[in-house]
Amino acid sequence: MTQGDGELDSLVRQRIRALRVAQGWSLDDLAARARLSPSTLSRIETGQRRLALDQLVTLARALDTSLDQLVETATDDVISSPTIDGARQLMRWPVRADPGMTVVRQRMTDPPPDSPSRMRAHPGHEWLVVLSGTAILLLGNRRFRVETNQSAEFPTMLPHAIGAEGGPCEILGIFDRDARRGHQTGESAGDTGRSSQ
């Protein structure tokens, strides 16, 4: 790294130390894993020694990370705004670090469907937390009551549907790529297995 990369240089040094501390390793522990002397590692962390590419590669391996992750720069687009679907009373956020993931916030007022034929099954995995109210999750032949601050996680190949119980509820769901596709396909067909969509 050159002197012009001072901010990145400082960030990488902080990251090395933070990753070492997070693992519960002393300087001696990481130095042994990276085949460096503890004094060399100390000087790298404190900025008293120039960062060399070969040492960064070795340190990345020793810290169980990649060189790309070790030198990744801070990003300016930390904050994102949702896309809003007022008709379905939901908001969606993409997860930049994993474009296959989607976060959805939804307000539900109707109970889950009473007909098993309205339950959906599709590839993927879903995680949800109830932000307010009480939700009923139908999962295969089982019925779960999910209250405020409780979460549920399930493979979406199980037939499933969710709705509100005793008044409106609000949920936050995280869908992997396959689960998201399954719900988008259902939305275009007018049936998502969620009673308010």
C-alpha positions in Angstrom: 0.0 0.0 0.0 1.2 3.5 -0.7 1.2 6.5 1.5 -1.8 7.9 -0.4 -3.9 5.0 0.9 -3.6 6.2 4.5 -7.3 5.8 5.3 -7.4 2.3 3.8 -4.1 1.4 5.5 -5.5 2.5 8.9 -8.8 0.6 8.3 -6.9 -2.6 7.4 -4.8 -2.4 10.6 -7.9 -1.8 12.7 -9.6 -4.8 11.0 -6.6 -7.1 11.7 -6.6 -6.2 15.3 -10.5 -6.4 15.6 -10.6 -9.8 13.9 -7.8 -11.1 16.2 -9.5 -9.8 19.3 -12.9 -11.2 18.2 -11.3 -14.7 18.0 -9.9 -14.2 21.5 -6.4 -14.5 20.2 -3.3 -12.8 21.7 -0.6 -11.3 19.5 1.3 -14.5 20.1 -1.6 -16.7 19.0 -2.1 -14.9 15.7 1.6 -14.5 15.1 2.0 -18.2 15.4 -0.9 -18.9 13.0 0.5 -16.4 10.5 4.2 -17.5 11.0 5.2 -14.0 12.0 7.0 -12.8 15.0 4.7 -11.2 17.7 6.7 -8.0 17.5 6.2 -7.8 13.7 2.5 -8.4 14.1 2.4 -5.7 16.8 4.1 -3.2 14.5 1.7 -4.1 11.7 -1.3 -3.4 13.9 0.1 -0.2 15.3 1.2 1.3 12.0 4.9 1.1 12.8 5.6 -1.3 9.9 4.6 -1.0 6.3 1.8 -3.4 5.1 3.2 -5.8 2.5 0.9 -7.8 0.2 2.5 -11.1 1.1 1.9 -10.5 4.8 -1.7 -9.4 4.2 -2.4 -12.7 2.3 -0.9 -14.7 5.2 -2.8 -12.7 7.8 -6.1 -13.1 5.9 -5.6 -16.9 5.8 -4.6 -16.9 9.5 -7.8 -14.9 10.3 -10.0 -17.2 8.3 -11.0 -14.5 5.9 -10.1 -13.5 2.3 -7.8 -10.8 1.2 -10.7 -9.0 -0.5 -12.6 -8.9 2.9 -9.5 -7.7 4.7 -8.9 -4.8 2.4 -12.6 -4.0 1.6 -13.2 -0.3 1.8 -16.0 1.4 3.7 -19.0 2.2 1.6 -20.9 5.4 1.4 -24.2 3.7 0.7 -24.8 2.3 4.1 -28.4 3.5 4.3 -31.1 2.3 1.9 -34.8 3.2 1.5 -37.5 0.6 0.9 -39.6 0.1 -2.2 -43.2 0.5 -1.0 -46.2 -1.5 -2.1 -49.2 0.2 -0.6 -51.7 -2.2 -2.1 -50.1 -5.1 -0.2 -49.1 -3.0 2.8 -45.5 -4.0 2.6 -42.0 -2.6 2.2 -39.0 -4.3 0.6 -35.3 -3.8 1.1 -32.5 -5.6 -0.8 -29.6 -6.9 1.1 -26.6 -5.4 -0.7 -24.1 -7.9 0.7 -26.2 -10.8 -0.6 -28.3 -9.7 -3.6 -30.3 -13.0 -3.3 -31.7 -11.9 0.1 -34.7 -9.6 0.6 -36.1 -8.1 3.8 -39.8 -7.4 3.8 -41.9 -5.5 6.4 -45.6 -6.2 6.1 -48.8 -5.3 8.0 -51.5 -8.0 8.0 -55.1 -7.7 9.0 -56.7 -10.9 7.8 -56.5 -14.3 9.4 -54.6 -17.0 7.5 -56.5 -18.8 4.8 -58.9 -21.5 6.0 -58.3 -23.7 3.0 -55.2 -25.8 2.6 -55.4 -25.2 -1.1 -54.4 -21.5 -0.5 -51.1 -22.5 1.3 -48.0 -22.2 -0.9 -44.9 -24.3 -1.2 -41.8 -23.4 -3.2 -38.0 -23.8 -2.9 -36.2 -21.6 -0.4 -36.0 -20.6 3.2 -37.8 -17.9 5.2 -37.2 -16.2 8.6 -39.7 -13.8 10.1 -40.2 -11.9 13.4 -43.5 -10.4 14.6 -42.9 -6.7 15.3 -46.4 -6.1 16.8 -49.6 -8.1 17.3 -49.9 -11.8 16.9 -49.5 -13.8 13.7 -50.7 -17.3 12.9 -48.3 -19.4 10.9 -49.7 -22.4 9.1 -46.9 -24.8 8.3 -47.9 -28.1 6.8 -50.5 -29.6 9.1 -49.3 -27.5 12.1 -50.6 -24.2 13.3 -48.2 -21.9 15.2 -49.1 -18.7 17.2 -46.2 -16.2 16.8 -46.4 -13.3 19.2 -44.6 -9.9 19.3 -40.8 -10.4 19.3 -41.0 -14.1 18.6 -39.5 -15.4 15.3 -40.1 -18.4 13.1 -37.8 -20.0 10.5 -38.7 -22.7 8.1 -38.0 -24.2 4.7 -40.6 -22.9 2.2 -41.0 -26.3 0.6 -43.4 -26.9 3.4 -46.9 -25.7 2.5 -47.3 -22.4 4.4 -49.4 -19.3 5.0 -49.5 -16.6 7.6 -52.1 -14.2 8.8 -53.1 -12.0 11.8 -54.9 -13.1 14.9 -57.1 -10.8 17.0 -56.3 -7.6 15.1 -53.5 -6.3 12.9 -50.0 -7.6 13.1 -46.7 -6.5 11.6 -43.9 -8.8 10.6 -40.4 -8.5 9.3 -39.4 -11.3 7.0 -36.1 -12.3 5.4 -36.3 -14.4 2.2 -33.4 -16.2 0.5 -33.3 -16.0 -3.3 -35.5 -19.0 -3.9 -38.2 -18.0 -1.3 -38.3 -14.5 -2.8 -38.8 -15.9 -6.3 -41.6 -18.1 -4.9 -43.4 -15.2 -3.4 -42.9 -13.0 -6.4 -44.4 -15.7 -8.6 -47.3 -15.9 -6.3 -47.8 -12.1 -6.3 -48.0 -12.0 -10.0 -50.7 -14.8 -9.8 -52.5 -12.9 -7.1 -51.8 -15.6 -4.4 -48.8 -15.5 -2.0 -50.0 -17.6 0.9 -50.1 -14.4 3.0 -53.7 -13.3 3.5 -53.2 -9.6 3.0 -51.2 -9.8 -0.3 
